[in-house]
Amino acid sequence: MSIVIITGGSRGLGASAAVQCAKRGMGVILTYNSNPDAAANVVNAIEAEGGKAVALRLDVSESASFPAFRETVRETLAASWQTDRFDALVNNAGYGLFRPMVEVDEDAFDGLYRVHLKGPFFLTQILLPLMADGGHVLNVASATTRVATAGVAPYAAFKGGLEVLTRYMAKELGDRRIRANSIAPGPIKTDLGGGMSQEFETLLAGQTALGRVGEPDDVGCLIAGLLSDDHRWVNAQNIEVGGGYMI
């Protein structure tokens, strides 16, 4: 059984990815930051369908906690799957901030940086000794790196950095046959950044070739598919999943 770690797996895209991976026979370790009940609901949904999942707390902004998290992962792998290796890491945890550049202070800037770029870098680094050769790192970026949207400059900048980092991961981890890819979701109906109003949803749908905004499963299914062996030759790519947003 392949085992995947999904950060930010208690809601939105991460929760969908966890469920979709489990449906394809993967074991799932999902992380949450502040909502254990939501994480437990995802675990229960997976187990109700015959899958296996464990929820662990992780604050991706606190890199000092990563060594302890690695040990917890090691213990979880041994106790729940009788193994010392996992197969894929999905760096998904994140949050949005809608604020013009002139109103962004250093605390807000640094918070986005720690979660969206520094966190994925050092979490991947510290978990690599537990990742099986032939594994996969999948980073969740954003279509805002392609389409400039006023109000999300720091978020988009760090997601752009994550895209570049993905290619370097693919380059440097290739000797272990570890693939690295990123995906760039377009507008998706989640609670990221407080969700979207009906008016805003209608606007975004009108800018999308397929005439609607995305649902979490539109992305979750892609994540699960990319992690499968069917896509074993896809590497060092950034794949936009937005239904034809702003083309």
C-alpha positions as CSV (number, residue, x, y, z in Angstrom):
1,M,0.0,0.0,0.0
2,S,1.2,3.5,-0.9
3,I,1.1,6.0,1.9
4,V,0.7,9.7,1.4
5,I,1.1,12.6,3.8
6,I,-1.2,15.6,3.0
7,T,-0.7,18.8,4.9
8,G,-3.8,20.9,5.5
9,G,-5.9,17.8,5.0
10,S,-8.8,18.8,7.3
11,R,-10.6,21.0,4.8
12,G,-10.9,22.2,1.3
13,L,-8.6,20.8,-1.3
14,G,-6.6,18.8,1.2
15,A,-9.6,17.0,2.6
16,S,-10.8,16.2,-0.9
17,A,-7.3,14.9,-1.8
18,A,-7.2,12.7,1.3
19,V,-10.6,11.1,0.5
20,Q,-9.7,10.6,-3.2
21,C,-6.3,9.1,-2.4
22,A,-8.0,6.7,0.1
23,K,-10.5,5.7,-2.6
24,R,-7.6,4.7,-4.8
25,G,-6.2,2.4,-2.0
26,M,-3.6,4.7,-0.5
27,G,-3.0,5.0,3.2
28,V,-3.4,8.7,4.3
29,I,-1.7,10.8,7.0
30,L,-3.4,14.1,7.0
31,T,-2.4,17.1,9.0
32,Y,-4.4,19.9,10.6
33,N,-3.4,23.0,12.5
34,S,-6.3,24.2,14.7
35,N,-9.4,22.1,13.9
36,P,-9.0,18.5,15.2
37,D,-12.8,17.9,14.8
38,A,-12.7,18.7,11.0
39,A,-9.7,16.4,10.7
40,A,-11.5,13.6,12.6
41,N,-14.4,14.0,10.2
42,V,-12.2,13.4,7.2
43,V,-10.6,10.3,8.9
44,N,-14.1,9.0,9.7
45,A,-15.3,9.5,6.1
46,I,-12.3,7.6,4.8
47,E,-12.7,4.8,7.3
48,A,-16.4,4.5,6.6
49,E,-15.4,3.6,3.0
50,G,-12.9,1.0,4.2
51,G,-9.8,3.2,3.9
52,K,-7.2,3.9,6.5
53,A,-6.2,7.4,7.7
54,V,-4.5,9.1,10.6
55,A,-4.7,12.8,11.5
56,L,-1.7,14.6,13.1
57,R,-1.3,18.1,14.2
58,L,1.2,20.3,12.4
59,D,1.7,24.0,12.1
60,V,3.5,24.5,8.9
61,S,4.6,28.0,9.9
62,E,6.7,26.6,12.8
63,S,9.6,24.9,11.2
64,A,11.2,24.3,14.6
65,S,8.4,21.7,15.2
66,F,9.3,19.7,12.2
67,P,11.9,17.3,13.8
68,A,9.3,16.3,16.4
69,F,6.7,15.9,13.6
70,R,9.0,13.6,11.8
71,E,9.3,11.3,14.8
72,T,5.5,11.3,15.2
73,V,5.3,10.3,11.5
74,R,7.8,7.5,12.1
75,E,5.8,6.2,15.0
76,T,2.6,6.5,13.1
77,L,4.0,4.5,10.1
78,A,5.1,1.8,12.4
79,A,1.9,1.6,14.5
80,S,-0.6,1.9,11.7
81,W,1.0,0.4,8.6
82,Q,4.0,-1.6,10.1
83,T,6.5,0.2,7.8
84,D,9.2,2.8,8.2
85,R,8.6,4.6,4.8
86,F,5.9,6.7,3.2
87,D,5.6,7.3,-0.6
88,A,4.3,10.8,-1.3
89,L,4.2,14.2,0.3
90,V,1.5,16.8,-0.7
91,N,2.5,20.3,0.5
92,N,-1.0,21.7,0.5
93,A,-1.4,23.6,3.8
94,G,-2.0,27.3,3.3
95,Y,-4.2,30.3,3.8
96,G,-5.2,33.4,1.8
97,L,-4.8,37.1,2.4
98,F,-6.6,39.7,0.3
99,R,-4.9,43.0,0.8
100,P,-3.3,45.7,-1.5
101,M,0.5,45.8,-1.4
102,V,0.5,49.2,0.3
103,E,-1.5,47.7,3.2
104,V,0.6,44.6,3.7
105,D,2.8,44.8,6.9
106,E,5.8,42.6,7.6
107,D,4.0,40.3,10.0
108,A,1.5,39.4,7.3
109,F,4.2,39.1,4.7
110,D,6.3,36.8,6.9
111,G,3.3,34.6,7.8
112,L,2.6,33.9,4.2
113,Y,6.2,33.2,3.5
114,R,6.6,30.7,6.4
115,V,3.5,28.7,5.3
116,H,3.8,28.8,1.5
117,L,7.5,28.6,0.8
118,K,9.7,28.1,3.9
119,G,7.4,25.5,5.3
120,P,7.3,23.2,2.2
121,F,11.0,23.6,1.7
122,F,12.1,22.5,5.2
123,L,9.2,20.0,5.8
124,T,10.2,18.2,2.6
125,Q,13.9,18.3,3.6
126,I,13.2,16.8,7.0
127,L,10.9,14.1,5.8
128,L,13.1,12.9,2.9
129,P,14.8,10.2,5.0
130,L,11.4,8.6,5.6
131,M,10.3,8.8,1.9
132,A,10.7,5.7,-0.2
133,D,12.9,5.8,-3.2
134,G,10.6,6.3,-6.2
135,G,8.3,8.6,-4.2
136,H,6.7,11.8,-5.1
137,V,6.6,15.4,-3.8
138,L,3.5,17.3,-5.0
139,N,3.3,21.1,-4.2
140,V,0.1,23.0,-4.4
141,A,0.8,26.4,-6.1
142,S,-1.8,28.7,-7.6
143,A,-3.1,30.1,-10.9
144,T,-2.4,33.5,-9.3
145,T,1.2,33.0,-10.4
146,R,0.1,33.3,-14.0
147,V,-2.9,35.7,-13.7
148,A,-2.0,38.8,-11.7
149,T,-4.9,39.5,-9.3
150,A,-4.7,42.7,-7.3
151,G,-4.6,42.1,-3.6
152,V,-2.7,38.8,-3.5
153,A,0.8,39.9,-4.3
154,P,2.7,38.2,-1.4
155,Y,0.6,35.0,-1.7
156,A,1.2,34.7,-5.4
157,A,4.9,35.6,-5.1
158,F,5.5,32.7,-2.7
159,K,3.4,30.3,-4.7
160,G,5.6,31.3,-7.7
161,G,8.7,30.5,-5.6
162,L,7.1,27.1,-4.8
163,E,6.8,26.4,-8.6
164,V,10.5,27.1,-9.0
165,L,11.4,25.1,-6.0
166,T,9.5,22.2,-7.4
167,R,11.8,22.0,-10.5
168,Y,14.8,22.1,-8.2
169,M,13.4,19.3,-6.1
170,A,12.9,17.2,-9.3
171,K,16.5,17.9,-10.3
172,E,18.1,17.2,-6.9
173,L,16.0,14.2,-5.9
174,G,16.1,12.4,-9.3
175,D,18.9,10.1,-8.2
176,R,16.4,8.6,-5.8
177,R,13.8,8.4,-8.5
178,I,11.6,10.8,-6.5
179,R,9.4,12.9,-8.7
180,A,8.4,16.5,-7.9
181,N,5.5,18.3,-9.5
182,S,3.3,21.2,-8.7
183,I,-0.4,22.0,-9.5
184,A,-1.9,25.4,-9.8
185,P,-5.6,25.5,-8.9
186,G,-7.7,28.3,-10.4
187,P,-10.7,29.7,-8.6
188,I,-12.1,26.9,-6.3
189,K,-15.1,27.1,-3.9
190,T,-13.4,26.6,-0.6
191,D,-13.2,28.7,2.6
192,L,-9.6,29.9,1.7
193,G,-9.4,33.6,2.4
194,G,-13.0,33.6,3.8
195,G,-14.6,32.0,0.7
196,M,-16.2,33.9,-2.1
197,S,-19.5,35.8,-2.5
198,Q,-22.1,34.8,-5.1
199,E,-21.2,38.0,-7.0
200,F,-17.5,37.1,-7.1
201,E,-18.2,33.5,-8.0
202,T,-20.3,34.7,-11.0
203,L,-17.5,37.0,-12.1
204,L,-14.9,34.2,-11.9
205,A,-17.2,31.7,-13.7
206,G,-17.6,34.2,-16.6
207,Q,-13.7,34.3,-16.9
208,T,-13.5,30.5,-17.1
209,A,-13.9,28.6,-20.4
210,L,-16.0,25.8,-18.8
211,G,-18.4,28.4,-17.3
212,R,-18.1,27.7,-13.6
213,V,-15.6,27.8,-10.7
214,G,-14.0,24.7,-9.5
215,E,-15.1,22.3,-6.7
216,P,-12.6,20.7,-4.3
217,D,-12.9,17.3,-5.9
218,D,-11.9,18.8,-9.3
219,V,-8.5,19.3,-7.6
220,G,-8.5,16.3,-5.2
221,C,-9.0,13.9,-8.1
222,L,-6.1,15.4,-10.0
223,I,-3.8,15.1,-6.9
224,A,-4.8,11.4,-6.4
225,G,-4.3,10.7,-10.1
226,L,-0.8,12.3,-10.2
227,L,0.3,10.3,-7.2
228,S,-0.6,7.1,-8.9
229,D,1.8,5.0,-11.0
230,D,-0.3,5.8,-14.1
231,H,1.6,9.2,-14.1
232,R,5.0,7.9,-13.2
233,W,6.7,9.8,-16.1
234,V,5.3,13.2,-15.2
235,N,8.1,15.1,-13.5
236,A,9.2,18.7,-12.9
237,Q,5.9,20.0,-14.2
238,N,3.4,22.7,-13.1
239,I,-0.1,21.7,-14.0
240,E,-2.9,24.3,-13.9
241,V,-6.3,22.9,-12.9
242,G,-8.7,25.7,-13.5
243,G,-11.2,24.8,-16.2
244,G,-9.6,27.2,-18.6
245,Y,-9.4,30.2,-16.3
246,M,-8.4,33.5,-18.0
247,I,-7.3,32.0,-21.3
